[in-house]
C-alpha cells in the first residue's frame, strides 16, 4: 500500500505486535504516519508507514461493535 492510498476515517487490516487486527485511521500525525484506533483493544496507536497496513476493510468487524 502507498501513503497516498490511505484514507482518514477508513478501516484497515494492520499488523500490530505480530498480530493482524482491524484499525481505524483517525488523523494524519504531524510527525509522519497516522494516528489510528485499534478496534480489538480500543487503544490509540501510531502507524508510521503504509507497510503495516494490509488492505482496506469493508464495514465494521464483528457485526458493527
Backbone as a chain_set.jsonl record, in Angstrom:
{"seq": "XXXXXXXXXXXXXXXXXXXXXXXXXXXXXXXXXXXXXXXXXXXXXXXXXXXXXXXXXXXXXXXXX", "coords": {"N": [[0.841, -1.168, 0.0], [0.41, 2.312, -0.606], [1.31, 5.577, 0.634], [-0.339, 7.624, -0.361], [-2.708, 6.304, -0.813], [-3.969, 5.876, 1.593], [-6.784, 6.532, 3.579], [-8.34, 8.913, 5.654], [-10.369, 8.028, 8.395], [-11.06, 5.567, 7.402], [-11.231, 1.935, 7.585], [-8.731, -0.492, 8.207], [-6.843, -3.516, 7.765], [-4.181, -4.204, 9.833], [-0.795, -4.828, 10.82], [-0.008, -5.33, 14.086], [2.086, -5.652, 16.692], [2.911, -8.32, 15.916], [0.457, -9.416, 15.267], [-2.386, -9.452, 13.17], [-4.773, -7.002, 12.999], [-7.88, -5.104, 13.041], [-7.902, -1.69, 12.308], [-8.795, 1.757, 12.764], [-8.232, 4.606, 10.934], [-7.516, 7.654, 12.321], [-6.418, 10.289, 12.133], [-3.934, 12.251, 10.355], [-0.615, 12.141, 11.49], [1.345, 14.765, 12.824], [4.108, 14.371, 12.907], [4.588, 12.495, 11.032], [3.2, 9.641, 9.401], [0.202, 8.008, 10.684], [-2.367, 8.508, 13.118], [-4.124, 6.028, 14.761], [-6.891, 3.88, 15.709], [-6.96, 0.965, 17.484], [-9.212, -1.454, 16.987], [-9.613, -3.829, 18.283], [-8.593, -3.62, 20.865], [-9.178, -1.041, 21.652], [-7.305, 0.899, 21.993], [-5.239, 3.757, 21.18], [-2.968, 3.973, 18.491], [0.137, 4.412, 16.697], [0.638, 4.478, 13.324], [3.335, 4.224, 11.519], [4.205, 3.854, 8.88], [2.99, 3.006, 5.568], [3.469, 0.339, 5.111], [2.702, -1.29, 7.212], [-0.008, -1.513, 6.938], [-2.392, -3.702, 5.641], [-4.788, -4.238, 3.976], [-7.727, -2.463, 2.868], [-10.608, -2.474, 4.897], [-13.965, -3.511, 4.651], [-16.867, -2.14, 6.041], [-17.736, -2.66, 9.556], [-15.891, -4.733, 11.808], [-16.877, -7.84, 13.409], [-19.699, -7.599, 13.34], [-20.327, -4.852, 13.665], [-19.632, -3.745, 16.16]], "CA": [[0.0, 0.0, 0.0], [1.165, 3.556, -0.679], [0.822, 6.636, 1.524], [-1.416, 8.395, -0.991], [-3.92, 5.49, -0.832], [-4.539, 5.796, 2.94], [-7.874, 7.491, 3.76], [-8.718, 9.225, 7.037], [-11.686, 7.513, 8.735], [-11.271, 4.237, 6.833], [-10.784, 0.78, 8.364], [-7.697, -1.277, 7.54], [-6.166, -4.583, 8.482], [-2.814, -3.749, 10.075], [-0.001, -5.686, 11.685], [0.311, -4.671, 15.344], [2.693, -6.618, 17.615], [2.9, -9.652, 15.301], [-0.921, -9.858, 15.067], [-3.123, -8.624, 12.22], [-6.014, -6.532, 13.611], [-8.562, -4.021, 12.334], [-7.664, -0.368, 12.877], [-9.464, 2.88, 12.105], [-7.327, 5.749, 10.812], [-8.168, 8.817, 12.917], [-5.893, 11.519, 11.523], [-2.53, 12.235, 9.997], [0.228, 12.58, 12.595], [2.225, 15.848, 12.371], [5.491, 13.885, 12.792], [4.629, 11.474, 9.991], [2.346, 8.494, 9.657], [-1.191, 8.247, 11.018], [-2.885, 8.07, 14.399], [-5.179, 5.06, 14.486], [-7.52, 3.243, 16.853], [-7.013, -0.485, 17.398], [-10.586, -1.791, 17.33], [-9.616, -5.008, 19.149], [-8.281, -3.237, 22.243], [-9.672, 0.301, 21.941], [-6.167, 1.793, 22.237], [-4.718, 4.537, 20.065], [-1.632, 3.553, 18.072], [0.737, 5.188, 15.616], [1.047, 3.731, 12.134], [4.413, 5.063, 10.978], [4.333, 3.734, 7.438], [1.922, 2.237, 4.926], [3.829, -1.076, 5.041], [1.978, -2.001, 8.27], [-1.405, -1.669, 6.526], [-2.53, -4.805, 4.699], [-5.815, -3.901, 2.985], [-8.867, -1.725, 3.419], [-11.672, -3.344, 5.411], [-15.316, -3.025, 4.364], [-17.76, -2.234, 7.185], [-17.138, -2.873, 10.86], [-15.701, -6.135, 12.154], [-17.704, -8.407, 14.475], [-21.091, -7.146, 13.268], [-20.525, -3.444, 13.939], [-19.449, -3.392, 17.581]], "C": [[0.896, 1.244, 0.0], [0.51, 4.614, 0.201], [-0.354, 7.394, 0.932], [-2.741, 7.635, -1.014], [-4.623, 5.421, 0.522], [-5.564, 6.908, 3.125], [-8.171, 7.673, 5.243], [-10.143, 8.723, 7.273], [-11.966, 6.112, 8.212], [-10.737, 3.156, 7.778], [-9.783, -0.015, 7.546], [-7.298, -2.452, 8.412], [-4.723, -4.149, 8.617], [-2.106, -4.718, 10.995], [0.435, -4.877, 12.898], [0.832, -5.751, 16.29], [2.541, -8.062, 17.142], [1.507, -10.219, 15.062], [-1.594, -8.909, 14.073], [-4.49, -8.303, 12.832], [-6.644, -5.449, 12.734], [-8.31, -2.713, 13.071], [-8.455, 0.663, 12.093], [-8.494, 4.049, 12.105], [-8.075, 6.986, 11.3], [-7.73, 10.109, 12.242], [-4.447, 11.302, 11.12], [-1.727, 12.776, 11.176], [1.174, 13.667, 12.088], [3.683, 15.416, 12.197], [5.653, 12.807, 11.726], [3.803, 10.27, 10.37], [0.937, 8.913, 10.003], [-1.476, 7.793, 12.438], [-4.074, 7.173, 14.086], [-5.723, 4.501, 15.797], [-7.575, 1.746, 16.595], [-8.396, -0.907, 17.869], [-10.673, -3.039, 18.205], [-9.45, -4.623, 20.609], [-8.85, -1.88, 22.635], [-8.56, 1.303, 22.197], [-5.771, 2.548, 20.976], [-3.299, 4.064, 19.776], [-1.149, 4.476, 16.967], [1.145, 4.235, 14.507], [2.082, 4.605, 11.442], [4.526, 5.003, 9.46], [3.245, 2.866, 6.848], [2.231, 0.743, 4.832], [3.088, -1.903, 6.094], [0.524, -2.262, 7.899], [-1.49, -2.749, 5.456], [-3.534, -4.486, 3.593], [-6.942, -3.154, 3.676], [-9.976, -2.703, 3.769], [-13.01, -2.708, 5.077], [-16.195, -3.201, 5.588], [-17.019, -2.452, 8.486], [-16.973, -4.354, 11.141], [-16.651, -6.564, 13.271], [-19.114, -7.833, 14.489], [-21.337, -5.72, 13.692], [-20.42, -3.045, 15.397], [-18.891, -2.02, 17.735]], "O": [[2.001, 1.223, 0.541], [-0.688, 4.556, 0.477], [-1.274, 7.769, 1.659], [-3.793, 8.243, -1.212], [-5.759, 4.953, 0.597], [-5.274, 8.077, 2.87], [-8.244, 6.701, 5.994], [-11.028, 8.96, 6.45], [-12.997, 5.526, 8.54], [-9.908, 3.424, 8.647], [-9.957, -0.196, 6.341], [-7.399, -2.397, 9.638], [-4.096, -3.766, 7.629], [-2.73, -5.354, 11.846], [1.146, -3.879, 12.776], [0.093, -6.668, 16.648], [2.089, -8.922, 17.897], [1.377, -11.386, 14.691], [-1.39, -7.697, 14.134], [-5.267, -9.206, 13.144], [-6.014, -4.945, 11.804], [-8.478, -2.627, 14.287], [-8.749, 0.475, 10.912], [-7.99, 4.442, 13.157], [-9.131, 7.331, 10.771], [-8.559, 10.921, 11.83], [-3.82, 10.31, 11.49], [-2.123, 13.765, 11.792], [1.756, 13.508, 11.015], [4.418, 16.029, 11.423], [6.746, 12.27, 11.545], [3.719, 9.918, 11.546], [0.507, 10.018, 9.673], [-0.9, 6.814, 12.912], [-4.921, 7.507, 13.258], [-5.101, 4.629, 16.851], [-8.163, 1.301, 15.608], [-8.722, -0.732, 19.044], [-11.714, -3.283, 18.813], [-10.077, -5.212, 21.489], [-8.992, -1.592, 23.823], [-8.833, 2.442, 22.579], [-5.938, 2.058, 19.859], [-2.525, 3.789, 20.693], [-1.929, 5.225, 16.378], [1.909, 3.296, 14.732], [1.732, 5.62, 10.84], [4.9, 5.989, 8.824], [2.638, 2.067, 7.561], [1.343, -0.044, 4.505], [2.867, -3.097, 5.89], [-0.114, -3.139, 8.482], [-0.745, -2.717, 4.476], [-3.179, -4.466, 2.414], [-7.092, -3.204, 4.897], [-10.247, -3.644, 3.024], [-13.171, -1.494, 5.207], [-16.268, -4.303, 6.132], [-15.788, -2.43, 8.507], [-17.825, -5.154, 10.756], [-17.17, -5.718, 14.0], [-19.668, -7.605, 15.565], [-22.466, -5.388, 14.054], [-21.067, -2.087, 15.821], [-18.675, -1.564, 18.858]]}, "num_chains": 1, "name": "protein.A"}
